[in-house]
Amino acid sequence: MKFLTDYSMLSAISNLQSTGASILTAMQLLGIISAAIAFGIGAYHLIWGGVRGRQSSIVWFIGGAIGLVILMGATAIAQYIDSQVVF
């Protein structure tokens, strides 16, 4: 009986991990799209922003790049945490 309980617990954990990986993959796709939009807005400010356009465009470029790096690194962070957790 204990075997069935342990098996169902491992199955639940496996399902949770696969769901988390699917959510992370979807978030990374949306992150690429949102970074492209942020870079486009930054380019718009750079070209048409006038005197303060360069200052506001740098904010968009840095924000988009940092967000993209964090989202793309999330898989590595999740794998590191997964390797460190022991049941």
C-alpha positions in Angstrom: 0.0 0.0 0.0 2.9 2.4 0.8 4.3 1.7 -2.7 1.1 3.1 -4.3 1.2 6.2 -2.1 4.8 6.8 -3.0 4.2 6.2 -6.7 1.2 8.6 -6.8 3.3 11.3 -5.0 6.1 10.9 -7.5 3.6 11.1 -10.3 2.2 14.3 -8.9 5.6 15.9 -8.6 6.5 14.8 -12.1 3.2 16.4 -13.4 3.9 19.6 -11.5 7.4 19.8 -13.0 6.2 19.3 -16.5 3.5 21.9 -16.0 6.0 24.4 -14.7 8.3 23.7 -17.6 5.4 24.3 -20.0 4.5 27.6 -18.3 8.1 28.7 -18.4 8.4 28.0 -22.1 5.2 30.0 -22.8 6.5 32.9 -20.7 9.8 32.9 -22.6 8.0 33.1 -25.9 5.9 36.0 -24.6 9.1 37.6 -23.2 10.7 37.5 -26.6 7.7 39.3 -28.1 7.5 41.9 -25.3 11.3 42.6 -25.6 10.9 43.1 -29.3 8.0 45.6 -28.6 10.2 47.3 -25.9 13.0 47.7 -28.4 10.6 49.0 -31.0 9.3 51.6 -28.6 12.8 52.5 -27.6 13.7 53.0 -31.3 10.6 55.1 -31.8 11.7 57.4 -28.9 15.2 57.5 -30.2 14.2 58.5 -33.7 11.2 60.8 -33.0 11.7 61.7 -29.4 13.4 65.0 -29.9 15.7 66.4 -27.2 14.7 63.9 -24.5 14.3 61.0 -26.9 17.7 59.5 -26.3 17.2 59.5 -22.5 13.8 57.8 -22.7 15.0 55.3 -25.4 17.9 54.1 -23.2 15.4 53.2 -20.5 13.4 51.1 -22.9 16.5 49.4 -24.3 17.9 48.5 -20.9 14.5 47.4 -19.5 13.9 45.1 -22.5 17.4 43.6 -22.4 17.3 42.9 -18.6 13.8 41.4 -18.8 14.9 39.2 -21.7 18.0 38.0 -19.9 16.0 37.2 -16.7 13.4 35.2 -18.7 15.9 33.3 -20.7 17.9 32.5 -17.6 14.9 31.3 -15.8 15.3 27.8 -17.2 18.8 27.6 -15.8 17.7 28.9 -12.4 14.8 26.4 -12.3 17.2 23.5 -13.2 19.6 24.6 -10.5 16.9 24.7 -7.9 15.6 21.3 -9.1 19.0 19.8 -8.7 19.4 21.2 -5.2 16.0 20.1 -3.8 16.1 16.6 -2.2 13.1 14.8 -0.9 
